[in-house]
Amino acid sequence: MNKVNLLLKGIRIDELSFKMNNMRLEPDAKIEMKPSITRQVRGANESDKVCFITLSVKIESTQEEPKPFDVVVTLTGLIESDAVTDSEKRETVIEGTAILFPYLRSTLTSLTATAMTPPIILPLPEGVIFPEDKDNIEIVN
């Protein structure tokens, strides 16, 4: 497969949310945060060479798994590429996601640190970020 040329043309924050929950923790309590990371990909109506990749990370408290806070970070990147074939478009999404992930990661860390809680640092991924990248993905127009 040929390497796809791509360019991050812009990035924006769609949502930043932090809400402290009324939860009392023991001094040595360990809580598993289990962040949920999602991605949405859509093409641009104006050009076949442009796509929007939206990444979101959420940590939300539930009855079964209470958390000291709820946090949501969502950002969208505008990616331009020379992809023509479906496999090249798939590669654009995978590479575009890899370009955007550090922004998502640092924004989550900054938000939680600014809220004066222990900062949440997402681990660096080994290989692809989403398991479905090993299979086919579909670009939604």
Secondary structure as GFF3:
##gff-version 3
##sequence-region A 1 141
A	DSSP	beta_strand	6	20	.	.	.	ID=ss1
A	DSSP	beta_strand	36	43	.	.	.	ID=ss2
A	DSSP	beta_strand	50	59	.	.	.	ID=ss3
A	DSSP	beta_strand	69	81	.	.	.	ID=ss4
A	DSSP	alpha_helix	86	114	.	.	.	ID=ss5
A	DSSP	three_ten_helix	131	134	.	.	.	ID=ss6
###
